[in-house]
Amino acid sequence: MITNKNIIASAKKTLLSQSQSIAKLTDFIDISFVEAVNTIYNCKGRLVVTGIGKSAIIAQKIVATLNSTGTPSLFLHASEAIHGDLGMVQPNDAVICISKSGNSPEIKVLVPLLKQFGNKLIAITGNVTSFLGKEADFTLNTYVESESCPNNLAPTNSTTAQLVIGDAIAVCLMEMRNFTSQDFAKYHPGGALGKKLLLRVGDMLDATHKPMVNPDSSIKNVIVEISEKRLGVTAVIENEKVIGIITDGDIRRMLNKTETISGLTAKDIMTVNAKSIKSTDLVSDALNILEDFSITQLAVIDNGDYKGILHLHDILKEGIV
């Protein structure tokens, strides 16, 4: 009977086995790795990553990582390559071929064709003396003593080793290219980081919800404007310029101080020199201002021209934190 204790023990054993296999890869990082990375870095074309079986799945992940970190790459399934897709490989491309054994039939057919085309070939294999290991220009060793699988059959440690070497290549290339978080954001515009580094205040403004009153507006009209626009604030506009801001907090404080609102106008309770931001500024900069001053709204003003209100809730909805 399999108990909870057995499951925990098995999971820990697997993790330890894989971590130990990865740690041993450091012994295989040598001049071949350096030359392989330099070849990719100096490549005038793209990097083509190929493999078959589980290695093909790892190849796809490596391609995704490389593309998102500044190295143009594409995936080529080794089996499909020898049935027409080899046309994807162009003369200036470099190729990474991934195979644990290095001796699978598809690899033995594909490798001579790549060599014939003159493409630089980088092998990621657990058998450096294999056909692939010997034919490649540069061979990266991903040998593991055994798999985590209790039958030592299912690719586990070996595929993790392939993946880690791919990540090591990607990180080296990032450092060589001085790849920054801003560069990363360009390739991830839909993610939280992309939005944080690329999204501008003007991109979030709703022109249909632009609360404003004039200085002589009654308090009742101010309250109505704030309520209708649902932003908890209104700008006070005179001669088409913002001269003040009134928040729902200002309304509450005013009601606590006075018995009647008769005769009071917007200019009597507005806050002058309120915090504001330009529509061309980053939303992340707006968020910093909101956090620093413990406020929830910012007037957006470009050279005195009132553009609207940016609310903290709108920023949070975009996942920018």
Secondary structure, DSSP 8 states (H G I E B T S, - for coil): ---HHHHHHHHHHHHHHHHHHHHHGGGG-SHHHHHHHHHHHT-SS-EEEEE-THHHHHHHHHHHHHHHTT--EEEEEHHHHTTTGGGG--TT-EEEEEESSS--HHHHHHHHHHHHHT--EEEEES-TTSHHHHHSSEEEE---S--SSTTS-SSSHHHHHHHHHHHHHHHHHHHHTT--HHHHHHT-TTSHHHHHHH-BGGGG--TT---EE-TT-BHHHHHHHHHHHTSSEEEEEETTEEEEEEEHHHHHHHHHH-S--TT-BHHHH-BTT--EE-TTSBHHHHHHHHHHTT-SEEEEEETTEEEEEEEHHHHHHTT--
